[in-house]
């Protein structure tokens, strides 16, 4: 899968003392929203049809983080 992350150091861009130590980060996991590969490891109606140790069925995941260092 394709994962991306970008961080902006707001404190470095601003002269304001309140902005010192402030940063903003955006991260994305599985940007292309790929399905996990099919693996037939178990039998039965409740069987999991993907390798849960190596794949994640959740799909695309986005996170936004605002951090302040004192």
C-alpha positions as a printed Julia matrix, in Angstrom:
70×3 Matrix{Float64}:
   0.0     0.0    0.0
   0.97    3.64  -0.35
   1.39    5.64   2.88
   2.14    9.37   3.06
   2.88   11.89   5.8
   3.49   15.65   5.74
   4.4    17.94   8.63
   4.31   21.73   8.83
   6.33   23.45  11.56
   4.12   26.47  12.24
   6.5    27.87  14.86
   9.27   28.26  12.28
   6.96   30.24   9.97
   5.56   32.63  12.56
   7.16   35.34  14.69
   4.45   34.95  17.35
   5.67   33.48  20.65
   2.39   31.53  20.92
   3.23   29.67  17.69
   6.67   28.55  18.9
   6.74   24.75  19.18
   3.49   24.35  17.21
   3.31   21.84  14.35
   0.62   20.28  12.19
   0.89   16.8   10.65
  -1.32   15.04   8.11
  -0.83   11.32   7.49
  -2.6     8.86   5.22
  -2.36    5.07   5.22
  -3.43    3.03   2.2
  -3.92    6.16   0.06
  -5.16    4.16  -2.93
  -7.7     2.28  -0.75
  -6.52   -1.18  -1.82
  -8.28   -4.28  -0.5
  -6.16   -6.86   1.34
  -5.17   -9.86  -0.79
  -7.5   -12.85  -0.6
  -6.1   -15.8    1.39
  -8.16  -18.92   2.09
  -6.6   -20.0    5.39
  -9.69  -21.26   7.23
 -13.01  -22.92   6.54
 -16.46  -22.06   7.83
 -19.01  -19.24   7.66
 -17.05  -16.93  10.01
 -13.62  -17.53   8.47
 -11.35  -14.59   7.8
 -10.41  -14.45   4.11
  -7.25  -12.35   4.38
  -3.91  -12.63   6.2
  -4.57  -10.53   9.32
  -0.88  -10.62  10.3
   0.21   -8.83   7.1
  -2.83   -6.9    5.85
  -5.39   -4.46   7.21
  -9.03   -4.6    6.01
  -9.86   -1.04   7.14
  -8.88    0.63   3.88
  -7.84    4.28   3.66
  -7.1     5.96   6.99
  -6.45    9.69   7.43
  -5.13   11.4   10.55
  -4.59   15.05  11.42
  -2.39   15.91  14.39
  -1.8    19.27  16.03
   1.16   19.29  18.43
   2.44   21.95  20.83
   5.81   21.59  22.55
   6.28   23.66  25.69
